[in-house]
Amino acid sequence: MDNRNLLTLSTFILFIASMSSCTHSFYAPNENIMVQLKDKNEISVSANLGTAINEITDNGNEDKINSFQVGYSPIKGLAIAGSYLSLRDAS
């Protein structure tokens, strides 16, 4: 087996291992980052607090959901944005 085939096989194995080695029992994607900035030095901040009923893992118990989004435009036409999502058992 030449080096190129070995590299391809190794990359494939690492990809499959990374896709199957998750430790969470659920998938909770972050919200879409919906900051709409048009001008230079514009900033946008958004925060959400709430609860949700988790019928899959907690027999209908409520979970706390906190999310935070921020966006900043250092120049016109460019924005830097980030978000944070936390899901915790409310009990």
Residue, then its C-alpha position, 0 to 999 in steps of 0.5 A: m500500500d503506497n503512502r497516498n492510499l494509507l493517508t486516505l484510509s487513515t483519514f477515512i477511519l478518523f472521520i468515522a471515529s469522530m462521527s461515532s464517538c459522541t458522548h451526549s445522548f441527544y443532539a441540541p444544535n445552537e440557534n441560527i445566528m440572526v444578527q443583521l448588521k449594516d453599518k460600521n461599529e454596529i453591535s447586536v446582543s440577544a439573550n433567551l431564557g426558558t424551559a422545555i419539557n424533555e420527554i425523551t430522557d427525563n420522563g417529561n421533566e422540564d429543562k432550563i434553556n439559556s442562549f446568548q448571541v452577540g454580533y459586532s461589525p468592525i467595518k461595513g460589510l463584515a460581521i463577527a458573531g458568536s453564540y452560546l447554548s446551555l441545556r440543563d436539568a431544572s430539578 
